């Protein structure tokens, strides 16, 4: 299958597995992001604490050398916050190492500002002068109380910096997921196709069979679950084959056993008709009996054909294409000898020269006899029955007459199903043809009215070629 149908098992499994994996993956990523958020907050807070206590001795030394400092003193930063090294390490030249995000203020015990970093605000932070963390509107501040409360260092970090760092980390985590989800979908589809290949092989093996083929399926390399299904299907087909065989045997034996007494009764009746005078009152009843016996004889013949068709007759014994032009000509010649077909069949033997297919000659003759007989019975006497050979594998039989209603057209191939017609018949001809065509993987198509005509009926028989 090039595409998955929406109601196929493969599509449903692929969709559910993809959705399930994606949900769990995203849920795991959200939990990881939540955990990462708390770990990053803890790392940032530790950075504030570490910075405060590492700066303390340096600030103390600076204040001693600068007479205690003042509120206007600002500690400079190299390159205005950018620390650069020239030609150190890898020899790449000037290299940016980072930017100062942390800022601090040094305050005396009473709250006066002694000095501040170059990037800190001029006014004292609003954080209370108590050991610990405090959040302002834009900053996270840690206050360190030193020298018995006589000196206080407050280190601040912009909350925007934290949000930016968290956003970049989350994006870095989720971006691979977005890129990997299509890969997961493709991987799931490929894995399902390989995993479900035994199911597809079983399906193909069943679809390739004709309607009368009930031989066991063979799938030795299937997994245990599929093997169980194949075994159950084979058992079911064995039971069905046994039931159909019993039905076919009964039908064939019954029809065969009826042929001799019917033929004998018909012969006696015909003799009786000849012996009775024209004005004898029993002659009419004898004629009626003769017609009834003829219908019964035709019915028994159709039942025998149906039994053969359902027994699986169809494919050529050699398994190769057979030339069918001569067989078709013999069938038409035979039908033209009877009263119904005399002078009513239009056929060009030259068209049949290339006709060939993988079908038994006898089965092909049964199909063509039934199609042509059907056209002769139900067709108009004003136009001939057309038998046309198209290419090397298609035969069309068409006749004029009343069109079949669309709602009845599909049912004509059912047993004992007849359209609204006064012609005699048992309604088995098209059913026999359809059964044989199914045995050879051919195709029977019915059209009414005829293509390009306002009336009539056409049967198109497309044969299977090896």
C-alpha positions as CSV (number, residue, x, y, z in Angstrom):
1,X,0.0,0.0,0.0
2,X,1.4,3.3,-1.0
3,X,-0.9,5.2,1.3
4,X,-2.6,4.2,4.5
5,X,-6.3,4.2,4.6
6,X,-7.7,6.1,7.6
7,X,-9.7,3.1,8.7
8,X,-6.7,0.6,8.4
9,X,-5.1,-1.0,11.4
10,X,-1.7,0.4,10.3
11,X,-3.0,4.0,10.3
12,X,-4.8,3.7,13.6
13,X,-1.7,2.1,15.3
14,X,0.6,4.7,13.8
15,X,-1.6,7.5,14.9
16,X,-2.1,6.2,18.5
17,X,1.6,5.3,19.0
18,X,2.7,8.7,17.6
19,X,0.3,10.6,19.8
20,X,1.1,8.5,22.9
21,X,4.9,8.8,22.4
22,X,4.6,12.6,21.7
23,X,2.4,13.1,24.8
24,X,4.8,11.2,27.1
25,X,7.8,12.9,25.5
26,X,6.3,16.4,26.0
27,X,5.2,15.5,29.5
28,X,8.7,14.4,30.3
29,X,10.2,17.5,28.8
30,X,7.8,19.7,30.8
31,X,8.8,17.9,34.0
32,X,12.5,18.3,33.0
33,X,12.0,22.0,32.3
34,X,10.3,22.4,35.7
35,X,13.2,20.6,37.4
36,X,15.7,22.6,35.4
37,X,13.9,25.9,36.4
38,X,14.4,25.1,40.1
39,X,18.0,23.9,39.6
40,X,18.8,27.1,37.7
41,X,17.2,29.3,40.3
42,X,19.3,27.5,43.0
43,X,22.4,27.9,40.9
44,X,21.7,31.6,40.3
45,X,21.1,32.2,44.1
46,X,24.3,30.3,44.9
47,X,26.1,32.6,42.5
48,X,24.7,35.7,44.4
49,X,25.8,34.3,47.8
50,X,29.3,33.3,46.5
51,X,29.8,36.7,44.9
52,X,28.9,38.5,48.1
53,X,31.3,36.7,50.3
54,X,34.1,36.6,47.7
55,X,33.8,40.3,47.2
56,X,33.8,41.0,50.9
57,X,37.6,40.9,51.6
58,X,38.3,42.8,48.3
59,X,35.9,45.5,49.2
60,X,37.3,45.7,52.8
61,X,40.8,46.2,51.4
62,X,39.5,48.8,48.9
63,X,37.8,50.8,51.7
64,X,40.8,50.8,53.9
65,X,43.0,52.2,51.1
66,X,40.4,54.8,50.1
67,X,39.4,56.3,53.4
68,X,36.2,54.4,53.8
69,X,34.6,55.3,50.5
70,X,31.5,57.5,49.7
71,X,28.2,57.2,48.0
72,X,29.5,58.6,44.8
73,X,32.3,56.0,44.4
74,X,31.8,53.6,41.6
75,X,34.1,50.6,41.1
76,X,35.1,50.5,37.5
77,X,34.8,47.4,35.2
78,X,37.2,46.6,32.4
79,X,36.0,47.6,29.0
80,X,32.7,48.8,30.5
81,X,31.6,45.4,31.5
82,X,33.2,43.3,28.8
83,X,36.3,41.3,29.7
84,X,38.5,40.7,26.7
85,X,41.8,38.8,26.3
86,X,44.2,39.4,23.5
87,X,46.1,36.5,21.9
88,X,45.7,34.2,24.9
89,X,45.1,30.5,24.8
90,X,44.1,29.4,21.3
91,X,45.5,32.4,19.4
92,X,42.2,33.5,17.9
93,X,42.8,37.2,18.8
94,X,40.3,39.3,20.7
95,X,37.7,37.1,22.2
96,X,34.6,38.1,24.1
97,X,34.2,36.2,27.3
98,X,31.1,37.7,28.8
99,X,29.2,40.5,30.3
100,X,28.7,41.5,33.9
101,X,25.1,40.7,34.9
102,X,25.7,40.9,38.6
103,X,25.7,44.3,40.4
104,X,26.3,45.2,44.0
105,X,26.1,48.0,46.6
106,X,28.2,48.2,49.8
107,X,26.3,49.8,52.7
108,X,27.2,50.7,56.2
109,X,25.2,49.4,59.2
110,X,22.9,52.4,59.2
111,X,22.1,52.0,55.6
112,X,24.3,54.6,54.0
113,X,25.8,53.8,50.6
114,X,29.6,53.4,50.7
115,X,30.2,52.4,47.1
116,X,28.6,50.5,44.2
117,X,29.6,48.6,41.0
118,X,29.6,50.5,37.8
119,X,26.3,48.9,36.6
120,X,24.4,49.4,39.9
121,X,21.8,52.0,40.3
122,X,22.7,55.3,42.2
123,X,19.9,54.9,44.8
124,X,20.2,52.2,47.4
125,X,18.2,49.0,46.8
126,X,14.9,48.6,48.4
127,X,15.8,45.3,49.9
128,X,15.8,45.2,53.7
129,X,19.2,45.1,55.4
130,X,18.6,41.6,56.7
131,X,20.6,38.5,55.8
132,X,18.8,36.7,52.9
133,X,17.1,37.0,49.5
134,X,14.6,39.6,48.4
135,X,12.8,40.2,45.1
136,X,12.3,43.7,43.8
137,X,10.3,44.4,40.7
138,X,13.2,43.9,38.4
139,X,16.0,42.3,40.6
140,X,16.8,39.3,42.7
141,X,18.9,40.6,45.6
142,X,21.0,38.8,48.2
143,X,22.0,40.7,51.4
144,X,25.1,39.7,53.3
145,X,25.6,41.1,56.8
146,X,29.3,41.3,57.7
147,X,31.6,42.5,60.5
148,X,28.9,42.3,63.2
149,X,26.4,44.3,61.1
150,X,28.7,47.3,60.4
151,X,29.0,46.4,56.7
152,X,26.4,45.1,54.4
153,X,26.9,43.9,50.8
154,X,23.9,43.6,48.6
155,X,24.4,41.7,45.3
156,X,21.6,42.0,42.7
157,X,20.8,40.2,39.4
158,X,18.3,41.3,36.8
159,X,15.3,39.0,36.7
160,X,15.2,39.5,32.9
161,X,18.6,37.8,32.7
162,X,17.2,34.8,34.5
163,X,14.1,34.6,32.3
164,X,16.3,34.9,29.2
165,X,18.5,32.1,30.4
166,X,15.5,29.9,31.2
167,X,13.9,30.6,27.9
168,X,17.1,29.7,25.9
169,X,17.5,26.5,27.9
170,X,13.9,25.5,27.3
171,X,14.1,26.3,23.6
172,X,17.4,24.3,23.4
173,X,15.5,21.4,25.0
174,X,12.3,21.5,23.0
175,X,13.8,22.3,19.6
176,X,15.3,18.8,19.1
177,X,11.9,17.3,20.2
178,X,10.1,19.3,17.5
179,X,12.6,18.0,14.9
180,X,12.5,14.4,16.2
181,X,8.8,14.0,16.2
182,X,8.6,13.7,12.4
183,X,11.4,11.2,12.6
184,X,9.5,9.3,15.3
185,X,6.4,9.3,13.1
186,X,8.4,7.9,10.1
187,X,10.0,5.3,12.4
188,X,6.7,4.2,13.8
189,X,5.2,3.8,10.3
190,X,8.2,1.9,9.0
191,X,8.2,-0.4,12.1
192,X,4.4,-1.0,11.8
193,X,4.7,-1.8,8.1
194,X,7.4,-4.4,8.8
195,X,5.5,-5.7,11.8
196,X,2.2,-5.9,9.9
197,X,3.7,-7.4,6.7
198,X,2.5,-10.9,7.6
199,X,-1.1,-9.5,7.9
200,X,-0.7,-7.9,4.6
201,X,0.6,-11.1,3.0
202,X,-2.4,-13.0,4.4
203,X,-4.7,-10.3,2.9
204,X,-3.0,-10.4,-0.5
205,X,-3.1,-14.3,-0.5
206,X,-6.8,-14.2,0.1
207,X,-7.5,-11.4,-2.5
208,X,-5.5,-13.2,-5.2
209,X,-7.7,-16.3,-5.0
210,X,-10.7,-16.9,-7.2
211,X,-14.2,-17.3,-5.7
212,X,-13.9,-21.1,-5.9
213,X,-10.4,-21.5,-4.5
214,X,-10.7,-22.7,-0.9
215,X,-7.2,-24.2,-0.6
216,X,-5.4,-23.7,2.7
217,X,-3.3,-20.5,3.1
218,X,0.4,-21.1,3.4
219,X,2.4,-18.6,5.6
220,X,5.1,-20.5,7.4
221,X,7.1,-17.5,8.6
222,X,4.2,-15.7,10.2
223,X,4.3,-14.7,13.9
224,X,2.3,-16.8,16.4
225,X,-0.7,-14.4,16.5
226,X,-1.0,-14.4,12.7
227,X,-0.4,-18.1,12.4
228,X,-3.3,-18.7,14.8
229,X,-5.5,-16.6,12.5
230,X,-4.3,-18.4,9.4
231,X,-5.0,-21.7,11.1
232,X,-8.5,-20.6,12.0
233,X,-9.2,-19.4,8.5
234,X,-7.9,-22.6,7.0
235,X,-10.2,-24.6,9.2
236,X,-13.2,-22.5,8.3
237,X,-12.3,-22.9,4.6
238,X,-12.1,-26.7,5.0
239,X,-15.6,-26.7,6.6
240,X,-16.9,-24.4,3.9
241,X,-15.3,-26.5,1.1
242,X,-16.8,-29.6,2.5
243,X,-20.3,-28.0,2.7
244,X,-20.0,-26.6,-0.9
245,X,-18.7,-29.9,-2.2
246,X,-21.6,-31.8,-0.7
247,X,-24.0,-29.2,-2.3
248,X,-22.2,-29.4,-5.7
249,X,-22.2,-33.2,-5.5
250,X,-25.9,-33.3,-4.8
251,X,-26.7,-30.9,-7.6
252,X,-24.5,-32.6,-10.1
253,X,-25.8,-36.1,-9.2
254,X,-29.4,-35.0,-9.2
255,X,-29.1,-33.2,-12.6
256,X,-27.2,-36.1,-14.0
257,X,-29.6,-38.7,-12.8
258,X,-32.5,-36.7,-14.2
259,X,-31.1,-36.4,-17.7
260,X,-31.8,-40.0,-18.7
261,X,-35.4,-40.2,-17.5
262,X,-36.1,-36.7,-18.8
263,X,-34.7,-37.6,-22.2
264,X,-36.7,-40.8,-22.3
265,X,-39.9,-39.0,-21.3
266,X,-39.3,-36.3,-23.9
267,X,-38.7,-38.9,-26.6
268,X,-41.8,-40.8,-25.7
269,X,-43.8,-37.6,-25.7
270,X,-42.5,-36.5,-29.1
271,X,-43.4,-39.9,-30.5
272,X,-46.8,-39.6,-29.0
273,X,-47.3,-36.2,-30.7
274,X,-46.3,-37.8,-34.0
275,X,-48.7,-40.7,-33.6
276,X,-51.7,-38.7,-32.6
277,X,-53.9,-37.3,-35.4
278,X,-54.0,-33.5,-35.8
279,X,-57.6,-33.3,-34.6
280,X,-57.0,-35.5,-31.5
281,X,-57.8,-33.6,-28.2
282,X,-54.8,-35.2,-26.5
283,X,-52.3,-33.8,-29.0
284,X,-52.4,-30.3,-27.4
285,X,-51.7,-31.8,-23.9
286,X,-48.9,-33.8,-25.4
287,X,-47.4,-30.6,-26.9
288,X,-47.6,-28.9,-23.5
289,X,-45.9,-31.9,-21.9
290,X,-43.2,-31.8,-24.5
291,X,-42.5,-28.1,-23.8
292,X,-42.4,-28.7,-20.1
293,X,-39.9,-31.6,-20.5
294,X,-37.7,-29.4,-22.7
295,X,-37.6,-26.7,-20.0
296,X,-36.8,-29.4,-17.4
297,X,-34.0,-30.7,-19.7
298,X,-32.5,-27.2,-20.1
299,X,-32.7,-26.7,-16.3
300,X,-30.9,-29.9,-15.6
301,X,-28.2,-28.9,-18.1
302,X,-27.8,-25.5,-16.5
303,X,-27.6,-27.2,-13.0
304,X,-24.8,-29.4,-14.3
305,X,-23.0,-26.4,-15.7
306,X,-23.4,-24.6,-12.4
307,X,-22.1,-27.6,-10.5
308,X,-19.0,-27.7,-12.8
309,X,-18.5,-23.9,-12.4
310,X,-18.7,-24.1,-8.6
311,X,-16.3,-27.1,-8.6
312,X,-13.6,-24.7,-9.8
313,X,-13.5,-25.3,-13.6
314,X,-12.0,-22.4,-15.4
315,X,-8.2,-22.1,-15.7
316,X,-6.4,-23.8,-18.5
317,X,-5.0,-27.2,-17.6
318,X,-1.5,-26.2,-18.8
319,X,-1.6,-22.8,-16.9
320,X,-0.9,-21.0,-20.2
321,X,-3.0,-19.0,-22.6
322,X,-5.2,-20.9,-25.0
323,X,-6.3,-19.8,-28.5
324,X,-10.0,-19.4,-28.2
325,X,-11.1,-18.2,-31.7
326,X,-12.0,-21.7,-33.0
327,X,-13.9,-22.6,-29.8
328,X,-16.0,-19.4,-30.1
329,X,-16.7,-20.1,-33.8
330,X,-17.9,-23.7,-32.9
331,X,-20.3,-22.3,-30.2
332,X,-21.8,-19.8,-32.6
333,X,-22.2,-22.4,-35.4
334,X,-24.0,-24.7,-33.0
335,X,-26.4,-22.0,-31.8
336,X,-27.2,-21.0,-35.4
337,X,-28.5,-24.5,-36.1
338,X,-31.3,-24.1,-33.6
339,X,-34.5,-22.1,-34.4
340,X,-33.8,-19.3,-32.0
341,X,-30.3,-18.5,-33.4
342,X,-30.8,-19.1,-37.1
343,X,-29.7,-16.0,-38.9
344,X,-29.7,-13.9,-35.8
345,X,-26.0,-13.8,-34.8
346,X,-23.6,-11.3,-36.3
347,X,-20.0,-12.4,-35.9
348,X,-16.7,-11.7,-37.8
349,X,-14.4,-14.8,-37.4
350,X,-11.4,-12.7,-38.3
351,X,-11.7,-10.7,-35.1
352,X,-11.3,-13.9,-33.1
353,X,-8.0,-14.9,-34.6
354,X,-6.0,-13.1,-31.8
355,X,-8.3,-14.2,-28.9
356,X,-6.4,-16.1,-26.2
357,X,-6.6,-16.4,-22.5
358,X,-5.7,-18.6,-19.5
359,X,-9.0,-20.5,-19.5
360,X,-10.2,-24.0,-20.2
361,X,-11.8,-24.4,-23.7
362,X,-14.9,-26.2,-22.2
363,X,-15.3,-23.4,-19.5
364,X,-15.0,-20.7,-22.2
365,X,-17.6,-22.5,-24.4
366,X,-20.0,-22.6,-21.4
367,X,-19.6,-18.9,-20.8
368,X,-20.1,-17.9,-24.5
369,X,-23.1,-20.3,-24.9
370,X,-24.8,-18.8,-21.9
371,X,-24.1,-15.2,-22.9
372,X,-25.3,-15.7,-26.5
373,X,-28.4,-17.8,-25.5
374,X,-29.3,-15.0,-23.0
375,X,-29.0,-12.4,-25.8
376,X,-31.1,-14.5,-28.2
377,X,-33.9,-15.1,-25.6
378,X,-34.2,-11.6,-24.4
379,X,-33.1,-9.6,-27.4
380,X,-35.3,-8.0,-30.1
381,X,-36.0,-10.1,-33.3
382,X,-35.5,-6.9,-35.4
383,X,-31.7,-6.7,-34.7
384,X,-29.0,-9.4,-34.7
385,X,-27.1,-10.3,-31.6
386,X,-23.6,-8.8,-31.9
387,X,-20.6,-10.9,-30.9
388,X,-17.4,-8.8,-30.9
389,X,-13.9,-9.6,-30.0
390,X,-11.9,-6.6,-28.7
391,X,-8.1,-7.1,-28.6
392,X,-6.9,-10.5,-27.4
393,X,-8.8,-10.8,-24.1
394,X,-12.3,-9.2,-24.4
395,X,-15.5,-10.5,-25.9
396,X,-18.7,-8.4,-26.0
397,X,-22.2,-9.8,-26.6
398,X,-25.0,-7.2,-27.1
399,X,-28.6,-7.3,-28.2
400,X,-31.4,-4.8,-28.8
401,X,-34.6,-4.7,-26.8
402,X,-35.9,-3.2,-23.7
403,X,-33.3,-1.8,-21.2
404,X,-32.9,-3.4,-17.8
405,X,-33.8,-1.2,-14.9
406,X,-30.6,0.0,-13.0
407,X,-31.8,-1.5,-9.7
408,X,-32.1,-4.9,-11.4
409,X,-28.8,-4.9,-13.3
410,X,-26.5,-5.9,-10.4
411,X,-28.9,-8.7,-9.4
412,X,-28.9,-10.5,-12.8
413,X,-25.8,-12.5,-11.9
414,X,-27.6,-14.0,-8.8
415,X,-29.0,-17.5,-9.1
416,X,-32.6,-17.8,-10.4
417,X,-32.7,-14.0,-10.8
418,X,-34.4,-12.7,-14.0
419,X,-35.4,-9.3,-15.2
420,X,-38.9,-8.3,-16.2
421,X,-39.2,-10.4,-19.4
422,X,-41.6,-12.9,-20.9
423,X,-38.8,-15.1,-22.3
424,X,-38.4,-18.5,-20.8
425,X,-35.3,-19.4,-18.7
426,X,-34.2,-20.4,-15.3
427,X,-32.1,-17.3,-14.4
428,X,-28.9,-19.3,-14.1
429,X,-26.9,-18.3,-17.3
430,X,-25.3,-15.1,-16.0
431,X,-24.7,-16.7,-12.6
432,X,-22.8,-19.6,-14.3
433,X,-20.7,-17.1,-16.3
434,X,-19.9,-15.0,-13.2
435,X,-18.8,-18.1,-11.3
436,X,-16.4,-19.3,-14.0
437,X,-15.0,-15.7,-14.5
438,X,-14.4,-15.6,-10.8
439,X,-12.4,-18.8,-11.0
440,X,-10.0,-17.4,-13.6
441,X,-9.7,-13.9,-12.1
442,X,-11.6,-12.4,-15.0
443,X,-14.3,-9.8,-15.1
444,X,-17.9,-9.7,-16.2
445,X,-19.4,-6.3,-16.8
446,X,-23.1,-5.7,-17.7
447,X,-24.4,-2.6,-19.5
448,X,-28.0,-1.6,-20.1
449,X,-28.8,0.2,-22.3
450,X,-25.9,-0.6,-24.6
451,X,-23.1,2.0,-24.7
452,X,-24.0,4.6,-27.3
453,X,-27.5,3.2,-27.8
454,X,-30.9,4.1,-26.1
455,X,-31.9,0.5,-25.5
456,X,-30.6,-3.1,-25.3
457,X,-28.2,-5.0,-23.2
458,X,-24.5,-5.7,-23.4
459,X,-22.3,-8.2,-21.5
460,X,-18.5,-7.6,-21.6
461,X,-16.3,-10.6,-20.7
462,X,-12.7,-9.7,-19.9
463,X,-10.5,-12.8,-19.7
464,X,-7.4,-13.4,-17.6
465,X,-4.1,-13.8,-19.4
466,X,-1.1,-15.5,-18.0
